[in-house]
Amino acid sequence: MPSKSSARLAALTVAAACSTAAVQLIVLPTAAHADTVRIHDVQGTTRISPYAGKTVTDVPGIVTGVRAYGSSKGFWMQDPTPDDDPATSEGVFVFTSSAPQAAVGDSVTVTGTVSEYVPGGASSGGQSVTEITKPAVTTVSSGNPVPAPVVVNARSVPDAYTPAGDPAANGSINGLPLQPTQYALDYYESLEGMNVQVSDARVVTGTDPYAELWVTVKLHEHRSSRGGTLYGSYTAQNTGRLQIQSLGASADFPAANVGDTLAGTTSGPLDYNQFGGYTLVAGRLGTLESAGLQRESTRPQGPGELAVATYNVENLDPSDSTFAAHASAIVNNLRSPDVVSLEEIQDDDGATDDGVVDASQTVTKLIDAIVAAGGPKYDWRSINPVNDQDGGEPGGNIRQVFLFNPERVSFTDRPGGDSTTAVGVAKVNGKAALTASPGRIDPASDAWKSSRKPLAGEFVFHGRTVFVIANHFASKGGDQGLTSQYQPPTRSSETERHLQATEVNSFVKNILAVQRNAEVIALGDMNDFEFSDTAKIMEGDGELWSAIKSLPKSERFTYDYQGNEQVLDQILISPSIRHGDFDYDSVHVNSEFHDQISDHDPQVLRFRP
């Protein structure tokens, strides 16, 4: 997926292109016209303004917020004399392109062109923001009271998330009449551009590097065991979530973790952006109250237990400063698992695209850091990818790597595995064996085009063979967001993951066909939910089972996206493990925290082979 920073730059470039005309600021003692179009007329009763593409003259309003930074400069204004239709917003954004001269409290009239700007571009599938562009602004007076903010709370936000899209419009909700008392997305749209407030809102993400966080106004909506909000199905979108940005300095933005509270009032205009939809851009921020959330540590494995973990270390390369922190997490929070499947290990020169594919320096640096943290001297196995063929950050050549503690578990080396040779399953002395260990599953298959190929290996613990398959499925890049204009949104990236899941399930079937009681683990960053079709295809007819489902629902999450705690990382197990004595833990050390070293939480499975 493109980085958020590059996508944001693209979005702001589009915004800047909305107007090439200079902004004219005319200060006059009175408005040019008394009888004029009002903001609620501009906004209308659907998502698309009835005045889109037309010029409006002397639209009056009070300035409620000024955005003087970035490429989408301008101000919000609101009509202090609203109509009686709850579907029509009384606020609108005026795009000035350069730093606006308006100030909060100014009474202004605006002449300009009404535009429907889609953050991220039309191809993103996002909703549009109604704006007035190419504005001529007249200041009537200053120092006026700002219209009181609309209170957004658990009672005002409907429980239903969105209406179904119009089949005649390819599933778009743009042309549908707004029903703000029935649907959350319609409710927020009816407030677009208006001054709104939340009070004592619980934080449901860590603050991100862009000075943003998410809160919920519904404190009991799908609450997780640690204070977040769970995304447990495609119809549990969590209507109380709202993104918070600030009109103030980024340095003053609170460094929050999940479960904290923005105490008191947080208020400002309601915007819409491509990175989460409806966003309260705060002129006033509540006071951060910490809930004291602590990073979890799992229990150590017993003498007869094999501990197998998966951990996405997020584009780790030798230049990173996170090696000591990752090592501490593996040693102190994961308690030094016997086998660790690492995802997103980059080659030795990281994102430099010069043909280097070897990752020995990256892995060795991590192993040394683990030893320095008091952990074991891990050994490792992996297969270098073909240069620039496995997706991820260009030049980084990310791959999966097995770490294993040779004091507790051994690796069965069997030659023949390389970047382009498919590993198979053989019958040796009546039991299943890999034709190469380590080996890659069908690397020539179209299922793995520009994506990571699964790494399979054989381990032996107390004389028992355990097959481990390390995965990193295709990302969700390109999917339409939950706040898309198309409802339900299209999840186009699933197609590739379904092919990948089919490949892995078929490989596991081959192992079980030779040895019915084989102990098989398929784990990694699956980039899909435990309730998804991807997981169901992986599970097949019982060949595998996602062990995170052994946890209470309130504990099932490995990732936090836009305030929705969800499962992306999974450990799937064969029947002989599932029906035996096993223990599963999602170890929350990253996803809920503002100072995370990866956006994924590691997972640990303990069982007795």
N, C-alpha and C positions, 0 to 999 in steps of 0.2 A: 504494500500500500504506500502511496505517497505520504511524506511526513505531513503532520498537521501544519507545520510552519509554511511549507511550500504550497499546500492547498489554501491556507489562509491568504498568502500573498496573491495567489491567483484570484481569489474571491475579491480582494480589495482592489486588484487591478481592474476587474470587471466593474466594480462600483465606481471607480474613478472615471471609467470610460462612459458612464451614464451622462456626463455633462462635460463639454469642452468649453462652454461659454463662461466668461468671467461672471462672478456674482456681483450684482448691483445692489448696493445698500443705500437706500434713500431714507433719510430721517425727516419726517414731516410731522407737524403738530396734530393732524387729524388723518383718518383713513381716507383713501382716494374715493371709495364708493361705500355707501351705507348698506345698500341692498345687494348681497353677494351670496355666492355658494358657501355653505358652512362645511366644517370638517366632516360631520356625519354624512353629508351628501357625498363628499369625496370618497369616504370609506364604503358606503353602501351596505347592503345586507348580505353580500356574498364575499368571498375572498378577493374578488376582482372588482376594482373600482368602476362604476358606470362612466367615470370621466377619464379612464385610462387612455393616454395618447392625446388628450385634449388640454387646452389652456384654461385655467381657472384664474379668476381675477379677484384680488383683495380678499382672500380667505382669512378671517380673523382668528386669533388665538393668543394664549399666554404661553410664553416659553417656559418649558418645564425641565429641560435638560439640554446641555451643550456638549457635543463630542468634537473636540478640537485636535484629536490625535488620529493617527492611521490615515488610510486613504478614503474612508467613508466618513468624511467630515460633514457636520451639519448640526441641526438642532431639532428637538421635538417641541411641538406646540399643541395646546389643548384648548378646546372651546369651553369657556366657563359657563356657557348657557347650553346645556345638553338638550337633546330631544328626549322623547319618552320611549324610544325603541331600544331595547337591550341588545339588539343585534348590531347596531351601528356604533363603531368606535368614535370617540370624541377627540382622539389624538392622532397625530400624523408626524412622520419624519420629513424634514426639509433638507434635501441633499445640496450642500453648498460647494462641495469639492475642495474649497480652500477653507482656512480657519474662519468660522463664522464670527461675526461681530455682535451677534445677538447675545443677550445675557438672561439668565433665569429671572423671571418676573417681568420681563418686557412684554408689553401688549403690542402685537405686530399684526400687520396684514401682509399676505404673501400672494404674489402673482407668479404663476409658473405652469409647467407642464406636469400633469399627473402621470406617474410611471409605476409599472409593476416590476420591481427589481427582484430577481431570483438569486439569492446568495448561493454561490457555487455554480451558477449557470443552469440553463434549462435542462441539461443532461443529468443534473444531480437528482432531479425529481422533486426537489424541495418546493415548499410554498414560496409565494412572492411577498414582498413587503411593499405596501402602497406608500409611495413617496411623492413629494412635489420637487421637481428638478428645475434647473435653469431659473432659479428664483430671483425675483426682485422683491426685496424686503423693506417694508416701511415700519419704522418704530413709532408707535402712537404715544406710548408712555412707558415709564420704567418703575420698578419697585412695587409692582402689583403682587397680591397674594397668588400663589400657585394653587390651581384647583386641588382640592383634597384628594389624596390617593384612594383608589378603590381597594378595599381589603380583600385579599386573596387568601382563603382559608379552607379548611376541610369541608365546611358547609357550602361554600360558594362554588367549588369545583365539582362538576358531576363525576359520578363513578364510571360511566361509560366513556371510553376513550375517544372514539371517532365514529362518524357515520360511514357506511359503506360507500365507496366511490360510485360515480355514475357510469354504468356500463356503456352508455352512448358517448362518453368522454374518456374512454380507455381507463376507466376506474378513477378518474380525478374527482376530488371533492371541491374543486375551485368554484364551480358554478352553482353548487347547492346552497340554498338559503341557510344561513347560520341558525343553529338552534343552541344558544349558549346555556340554556338550562338543562339540556339533554346530553351534550357531549363536551368533554374536556377541551379538545382541540378547537371546537367552535367557541367555547367560553374564552379561551385565551385569545383567539382571533378577534373576538368582539372587543377586546381591550388593547389591540395592537396600537402602539404609540401613546397609550394613556399612562398617566401617573398611577402606579400601583404600589401596594405594600404587602409584605409578609411580616409576621411577628413570631418571635421565639421559634424559629424554624430549625429543624434538626438537619445537620449536614449529612449527606449521603454519598459524598466522594471526598477524597483528599483534594486539597487545592492543587491545581495543575500548574505547569510551568508558564502558562499564559495568564495567570492571575484570574482563574475561574474556579468555581465550585458549583455543586448542586445541592439543593435542599429539598426537603419534602414538607408540604403543609398538611400532609395526612400522616400523623405520627404512628398510626397503627396499620397502615396499608402495607401488607406483605413484609412486615418488619423482620429483619434477619436477627440472628442470635447476638450480633455485635453492634446493632444500631443502624444498619443500612436498610436498603429496600431491595427485596428479591425479585428477580425476573424469572418466574417459574414456568411460564408458558407464553405462547405467542399472543394470547388474549389477556395477559396480565401486564400491560404496559406501564402501570403505575401512574395514575393521573395526577398525583400530588407533586411530582417532580418538577423543579423549575431551576434553570441555570441562573447563576448570579455572576455578573461582572460589575465593574465599578467605573464611574466617571472620574475617580480620583487617581492618585499616583499608584502605580503597581506595587511600589515598595510598601505602601500602607495596607495592601490587601492581606487579610488574615491567612495565616498558614494553618489550615484546619485539617482534621482527620475525621473519618466516619464516626458518627455518634456525637460529635460536638454540636453546639447550638449557637446560632446567631441570635443572641438574646436582644430583646427589644425590637425596634422597628428597622427594617430594611426596605427602602423605598426608592423609586425612580421609574423612568419610562420602561414600558414593555416592548422589547425589540424581538426580532426573529433573525437567527443566523444559521449558517450551514452546519455548524458544529453543535447541534443539539436543539435547534428550533427556538421556542419562546424563551426569552432571556430578560430577566430584570436587570437593567443597567443602572446600578445604584448611585444616586447622588448622596444617599445616606445609608451607611452600613451599620447593622447591629453589632453588638459587642460579642466577640468570640468567647464562649465558655467551653472549656475543655471537658470532655467526658473521661479523659485519662486512658484512652484505648492503648493497650499494650500488644506488642507483637507476640504471637503464640510460639510455643515450643512443644513439639510432640514428645511422646515418651520414647525412651530407647528400646530397641528390639531386645528380646530375650535371647538366651544362648541358642535355642532351637528355632528361632524365628528368622526368616529371611526378610530384610527390609529393602523394598524397591521403590525408588522415587522418580518423579519427573519434575524438571525445573527449567523453565524458559528464562535464560539469562539475558535476553534482550540485546542482541547484536554485540556480544562481548568480543573485543579485540584487544591486542596488547597495549594499545594507547589509553584504554579506559582507566578510570580511577576507582572502579568499583570492585576490584578483585578481592580486597580484604573484607569488604562487606558481604560479598557473595560467599566467601569462604566461611565467615562467621555464621551466616544463615545455614549453610550446609552442616557445620559442626555443632552449633549451639541450638539452632531451631529445628533442624531435621534430625539431629543426633547421629550424624555420620551414617547414613544408610549404606547397606552393603553394595547396592547397585544404584547408580544415579543416571538417568537418561537426561542429558542436557540438550536443549534446543537453542538455536540461534547462536551457535559458536561460529564466529567469523574467522577468515583466514588470517595469516600472520601480519598482513598490512592493512587489515580492515577494509574500508570502503574504497581504497585506492584500486582502481581497475587496471591492473598491469599484468594479468595472467597468473598471479600467485594464487594457488588454491590450498596449499598446505596450512594446517592450523596447529602444528606442533608447539609453537611458541605460545599461542593462546592457551592451549590446554595445560602445558607445563607450568605456566605462570599461575593458573588457577590451582593446580595441584600443590604447588609450593606454598601458595597462600593458605590452603587448607591445613597443611602441615604446621605452618606458623601459627595458625589459630588453634592448634592442639588436636587436630584431626589425624586420620590415618594417611599413610602414603598411598594414595590411590594409583592403580594402574588404569590404562584406558585403551579403548578400541574405537576406530571410526574408519570411514572410507571417504577420501577426498572426492568432491563432486567434479563434474566437468565444468570448466570455467564458464561462469555467467549463465548456467543452465538450470539453476535451482531456485530462482526467484529471490525475494528479499531485497535488502538494500543493494543497489548496483555496486558491483565490485567486491562485496563482502563475502560472497560464496558461503552463506550460512549452511550449517549441516547439524545433524544429531551426533552426539558423542556418548559412548558408554564410559562412565567411571565405575570402577569396582575395587573393593577392598580385598587384596589378595590374601590377607590374613584370615578372611572368613569365607570367601567364595572364589572359585576359579573360573577362568574363561576357557572354553574349548576352542582352540584355534584350528581352523580347517582352511587350507589355502583355496584360492580361486575367486575370492570375492574382490571385485573392483567396481569402478564407477558405472560401467556399462553392462556387466554380466549379471544376469538374473539368478538369484539364489533359488534352489529347489529343495524338495524334501525327499529323503531316501529312507529305506528301511534297513537298519543295521542291527543284527542280533535281535530281531523282533521288535525293535523300538524305532521311533522317529529320530532322524538326524538331519541337520541342514547339510546341503551339498557344499556350502561354503560358510564359514563363520569367522568374522562377520561377513554378511552379504546384504545385497540390496534387492528389494522386491520389485521385479519386472521394471527396471529403470527405463526401458524403451517404450513403455506404455504411454499412450496419450493422456492417461490419467495424471501423470506426473510432469506434464509439460510445464516448464517454468515453475516447478514446485519441488519441494524436498521429497526425495525418495526414502521410503522406510528402511531402517537399518535393523537387520535381524541378527541375533547372536545367541549362542548356547552358553549357559552358565551351569556350574555344578555346585550344589550346596549339600553337605552331609551325604554325598553319594547320589543325590537326586538331580536329574537334569531339569533345568527350567529354561524355556524358550522366551526370550524377551524381544519385542519388536518396538523400536523407537520411531515415533511418527511426528510429523509437523505438517498438518494438512493446509490446503490453500486458505488464504485469508478471506475475510468478509468484504474486502474492498470491492466497491461497485454496487453493493446492495443499497437499496433505498432506505432512508432512515425512518424511524417510527413516526416522525412528524411530517413525512412526505405528503405531497398533494395527492399521491396515489394510495388508495386504501382498499384492501390491505397492501402494504408495500411489497415490491418485488425483491426476492432474495436470489438474485441471479447467480451469485457465487456458489450456491448450493450444488449446482450441476457438477462442478469439478469435484467437490468433496464427496458427492455420492459415488462417483466413479472411483475415487480413492478408497472410500470405505468398502466398496465391492471388492477391490483388489486385496485389501488386507484380510477381509473376511474369507475370501477364497483361499488365501495362503494358510490361514488358521485351519480351515476345513481340511486342507491337504495334510497338515500335521496330525489332526485328530483322526483322519481316515486311516493313517498308519498306526497311530497309537491313541486309542480312545481316551485313555486316562492321562494324556500328556498335560503337563502344567505349562500353560501359555499365558503370557501377559503382553497386551498391546497397549502402549501408553504414550503420552505426549500431549502436545498442544494440538488438539483436534479442531480448533477454531469453530466449534459448534457445540450446541447445548446437549445436555443429557436427555432431553425430551425430543430432540430433533430427529429428522429422518436419517441424517448422517449416522447418528448413534444407533438407530434401529437397524440400519443396514450393516453396521459393524457387528452388532449383536447377532444378527441373522436368526437362525432357528435355535438359538441357545448356545452357539459356538463360543460366544463371548457375552459378558454382562458388565455394564459400567458400575464399578464398585462404589462410586460416589453416591449412588442411590441407596447405599446402606446407611447413610447419615440421615438424621432428621432434616426435613426440608429447609428449616431455618438456618442450617449450616452448609447448604449446598451452594457454594460459590467459590470461584477461583480468580475472578476478574471483575472490575467495576467499570462499566461503560455508561457515561452520562447518568449516573445515579442509579443504574440498574445493576445490582450484583448478580452475577451469572456464572455459569459453568462453561469454560472453554477447554480446560485441561482435564484429561480423564485418564483413568487406569482401568482397562477392561480385562477381565479374567475369564479363563476357561472353566468348565464345570467342576473339574477336580479341585480347583482352588475355591470356587464359589461355595461348594458344598462341604468344604472343610472348615478349618479354624482360621479366619482371617480378620484383620483389623484395618480400618481405613481412616486417614486423617487428611483434611485439607488444611494446610498450615498457613495461617493468615499472617504473612510478614510483609507484604508489599501493597496489595491492591487497595487497601483502605487508607493508606498513609500518604501525606504530602511529600515526604522525603523517601519515596520508594526507589529501589535500585533496579527494579523490573516492574512491569505492569501486571505480571502474573504471580499468583501464589503457587508454591510447590505443593505436590501431592505425595503422600507416602502410603504404601501398602505393606503390611506385615502379615506373614502367614507361615505355616509350618509345612514345608514340602514333604 
